[in-house]
Amino acid sequence: MGRFISRINKHRLLSISIGIIYVWFGLLKFFPELSPADALAKQTITFLTIGLIPETISILMLAFIEVTIGIFLICNFQIKKTITAAILHLILTFIPVLFFPEVSFAEVPLVLTLVGQYIIKNIVIISALLFIYPLDNYKAKAL
């Protein structure tokens, strides 16, 4: 078992796994109200754009962005730019925690709703993306 695990490219596995999540969640947003995050995503985008983008357009744009990030992660395409876009996207998912606490918390500040848990788990995905971010120009300095 140890030999098998040692042969797995853990960076690629993480990239593909996160890519699958992005594609899956993004595809759901193409179908009205099929995604559990549909209403929250629309509310957040309306807040961020001050209502300038209609909800029907904004959710399709988000779906396209998420599916594109997912496909790029799976295919290892433009990985630095893709990871940067994914991290920016995930940071923006924290907007409801900051500006719509009634949606994210049953009791502020520690008791999360299911939506709050859905958002907070993104900390792990951000950490995984930072882990797989290629640092090919990084040179370790001897101490």
ROTIKE-256918 format. One line per 2 residues: number of its first residue (from 1); their letters; for each residue x, y, z of C-alpha. Coordinates in nm, 2 decimals, m for minus. Example, Ala and Ser with C-alpha at 12.3 -4.5 7.8 and 13.67 -1.06 7.14 Angstrom:
<nodes>
1 = as = 1.23:m0.45:0.78; 1.37:m0.11:0.71 .
</nodes>
This chain:
<nodes>
1 = mg = 0.00:0.00:0.00; 0.28:0.24:0.09 .
3 = rf = 0.44:0.19:m0.25; 0.11:0.25:m0.43 .
5 = is = 0.06:0.57:m0.23; 0.41:0.69:m0.30 .
7 = ri = 0.36:0.66:m0.67; 0.04:0.88:m0.68 .
9 = nk = 0.10:1.24:m0.80; m0.07:1.41:m0.51 .
11 = hr = m0.06:1.75:m0.68; m0.25:1.62:m0.99 .
13 = ll = m0.49:1.42:m0.77; m0.58:1.74:m0.58 .
15 = si = m0.61:1.94:m0.90; m0.84:1.68:m1.06 .
17 = si = m1.05:1.65:m0.74; m1.10:2.02:m0.71 .
19 = gi = m1.17:2.04:m1.08; m1.44:1.78:m1.05 .
21 = iy = m1.61:1.97:m0.77; m1.59:2.29:m0.98 .
23 = vw = m1.74:2.12:m1.29; m2.01:1.95:m1.09 .
25 = fg = m2.12:2.26:m0.89; m2.09:2.48:m1.20 .
27 = ll = m2.30:2.25:m1.42; m2.58:2.26:m1.16 .
29 = kf = m2.60:2.64:m1.19; m2.69:2.61:m1.56 .
31 = fp = m3.03:2.47:m1.46; m3.25:2.72:m1.27 .
33 = el = m3.28:2.64:m0.90; m3.12:2.30:m0.93 .
35 = sp = m2.81:2.41:m0.74; m2.85:2.44:m0.36 .
37 = ad = m2.64:2.75:m0.39; m2.85:2.92:m0.66 .
39 = al = m3.03:3.17:m0.44; m2.72:3.25:m0.24 .
41 = ak = m2.51:3.30:m0.55; m2.76:3.53:m0.71 .
43 = qt = m2.80:3.73:m0.39; m2.42:3.76:m0.36 .
45 = it = m2.36:3.86:m0.72; m2.64:4.11:m0.70 .
47 = fl = m2.48:4.26:m0.39; m2.13:4.27:m0.55 .
49 = ti = m2.26:4.42:m0.88; m2.51:4.66:m0.71 .
51 = gl = m2.78:4.49:m0.91; m2.63:4.59:m1.25 .
53 = ip = m2.63:4.23:m1.38; m2.96:4.05:m1.40 .
55 = et = m2.97:3.74:m1.19; m3.05:3.51:m1.48 .
57 = is = m2.73:3.63:m1.66; m2.51:3.64:m1.34 .
59 = il = m2.58:3.28:m1.25; m2.50:3.17:m1.60 .
61 = ml = m2.18:3.37:m1.59; m2.09:3.21:m1.26 .
63 = af = m2.17:2.86:m1.40; m1.95:2.92:m1.70 .
65 = ie = m1.66:3.05:m1.48; m1.69:2.75:m1.24 .
67 = vt = m1.70:2.49:m1.52; m1.41:2.66:m1.70 .
69 = ig = m1.20:2.66:m1.38; m1.29:2.29:m1.33 .
71 = if = m1.20:2.19:m1.68; m0.87:2.38:m1.67 .
73 = li = m0.78:2.22:m1.33; m0.86:1.87:m1.46 .
75 = cn = m0.66:1.93:m1.78; m0.37:2.11:m1.60 .
77 = fq = m0.41:2.40:m1.84; m0.28:2.75:m1.75 .
79 = ik = m0.26:2.62:m1.40; m0.12:2.93:m1.23 .
81 = kt = m0.38:3.15:m1.38; m0.65:2.89:m1.31 .
83 = it = m0.55:2.85:m0.94; m0.54:3.23:m0.90 .
85 = aa = m0.89:3.26:m1.05; m1.02:2.98:m0.83 .
87 = il = m0.87:3.14:m0.51; m1.03:3.47:m0.61 .
89 = hl = m1.36:3.30:m0.67; m1.34:3.12:m0.33 .
91 = il = m1.25:3.44:m0.14; m1.57:3.60:m0.29 .
93 = tf = m1.77:3.31:m0.16; m1.71:3.45:0.19 .
95 = ip = m1.92:3.76:0.11; m2.23:3.61:0.27 .
97 = vl = m2.05:3.53:0.59; m1.95:3.90:0.62 .
99 = ff = m2.26:4.07:0.48; m2.55:3.82:0.52 .
101 = pe = m2.48:3.67:0.86; m2.84:3.56:0.90 .
103 = vs = m2.78:3.32:0.61; m2.45:3.19:0.74 .
105 = fa = m2.50:3.17:1.12; m2.77:3.02:1.34 .
107 = ev = m2.60:3.20:1.63; m2.32:3.45:1.56 .
109 = pl = m2.03:3.39:1.57; m1.98:3.01:1.61 .
111 = vl = m2.30:2.82:1.52; m2.30:2.79:1.14 .
113 = tl = m2.60:2.71:0.93; m2.57:2.45:0.65 .
115 = vg = m2.50:2.74:0.41; m2.23:2.87:0.65 .
117 = qy = m2.07:2.53:0.66; m2.09:2.51:0.28 .
119 = ii = m1.89:2.84:0.27; m1.64:2.78:0.55 .
121 = kn = m1.53:2.45:0.39; m1.37:2.66:0.12 .
123 = iv = m1.08:2.73:0.35; m0.97:2.37:0.29 .
125 = ii = m1.00:2.41:m0.09; m0.80:2.74:m0.08 .
127 = sa = m0.53:2.56:0.12; m0.52:2.27:m0.13 .
129 = ll = m0.50:2.52:m0.42; m0.21:2.70:m0.25 .
131 = fi = m0.04:2.36:m0.20; m0.07:2.27:m0.57 .
133 = yp = 0.03:2.61:m0.70; 0.35:2.55:m0.90 .
135 = ld = 0.65:2.73:m0.77; 0.89:2.64:m1.05 .
137 = ny = 1.09:2.96:m1.02; 1.12:2.92:m0.64 .
139 = ka = 1.47:2.85:m0.52; 1.52:2.74:m0.16 .
141 = ka = 1.78:2.94:0.02; 2.01:2.77:0.26 .
143 = l = 1.98:2.90:0.61 .
</nodes>
